[in-house]
């Protein structure tokens, strides 16, 4: 809802991917035409106000805290609405809860059979071999009843994999440290090259 006007409701989208907070809209709705210019927005679940946020273009220099919808140009198709969240910390360094995780949103989506759990990732182990070398074992889980395709770093190679992602970024709040990957990135060859690099997918 924006300016007391309902912009989209549950009849306008197919489902909500809860793991990525992406709304997949039906064919008659367009992100650019219907959503891009709404400014501030408010999310409701079964008539209850859950949270509010801002809509900004990707090229905006503003860095709002809290929920945000980044409008055109978008990294997604025109039928997808991404609801992001920029973390807020209080004076003691505590993290403000993510309002997108409100259980009332899940209950409303499940009521209309529009809730997809999506994928989740957890850290199995962390090994410090040196102050500048940390090895982390991650486990990817599929929380839905159908398969997803994902880029497999073991099959395509971790160097090429990191071309398609921002890499791993970890923050140690207790010790005020930040860890990022130092892996050399391999660029894929162009589509018209003689030996294009393959992006191996794995269903999960």
Secondary structure, 3 states (H helix, E strand, C coil): CECCECCCCHHHEEEEECCCCEEEECCCCCHHHHHCCCCEEEEEECCEEEEEEEEEECCCCCCCCEEEEEECCCCCCCCEEEEEEECCECCCCCECCCHHHCHHHHHHHHHCCCEECCEEEEEEEEEEEECCEEEEEEEEEECCCCCCEEECHHHHCHHHHCCCCCCCEEEECCCCEEEECCCCCCCCCCCCCCCCCCCCEEEC
